[in-house]
Amino acid sequence: MGSHFRNDILIQKICTQLKQMRERKALTQEDVYNDTGIHISRIETARVNITVSTLSSLCDYYQMKLSDFFKEVNL
């Protein structure tokens, strides 16, 4: 199968948007973890390539449609 493809520019945009969404709701990373079970520190710093399933779960948590999330990311 080979190595995984990683688009660092896209990942950074997604991570920045997720961090901004969390900060707008005045939540800490610990709050998000306690509520969702998702460790977002490595996601927000772009150390991991987030899965679509995890992104969808975070969008649900932040009460945003996945399609609207990508509109805000400005791809």
N, C-alpha and C positions, 0 to 999 in steps of 0.2 A: 504494500500500500504506500510506502514512502513516508516522508515527513509531513507534518501538518502545515498548512498554509497559515501565515500570520500577517495580517495587514495592520502594522503598528499605528498608522495614521487613523484608521477607522476605529481601532480599539481605544486609542487615546480620546477621540471625540465622544465615544460612547461612555467611557469612564468619567470624563469631565461632566457630561450631562447627568449621569447618575449621582455624582457628588453634589452638583448644584440642586438637584431635586431633593436630596436628603437635607441639605442645608436650608432650603426654603421652608421645609417642614420643621425646622429646628430640632432635628433628630441627631443623635450620636450614632456612631457605627455600632456601639453596643446595643442601643435601642433597636436598630434594624435587626441585629443578630438575635436578640431576645424575642422579637416578634416573628421572625421568618426562619431562623436557623441558618441563614446565609451569612458567611463571613465576607463582608464587603471590603475590608481593608485592602486585600490583594487585588480585588476587582477595581476599586477606585484609583489605585496607583498603577494600573495597567500591567501588573505582573502576571496576570493570567488572561487567557483568551476566553472570555465569558461565553457560555452556551446560550443559545436562543431560549431554552427552557428557563434558565436562571434569569435572563433578562425579562422574560415574560412574567415571571413570578415577582420580580422587583417592580415592574410597571404596575402590576395588580396591586401590590402593596402601597405604592405611591398614588394609586387611583388614576392611572393614565393608560390609555390604549396604546398598545405596541406601535400601531401605525402613527399615532400622534407623537410618540417618542422619537421616531425616526424623522418626522417633520422638523422637530426642534433641534435635532443633531445637525441639520444642514449639511447633508452629504453632498 
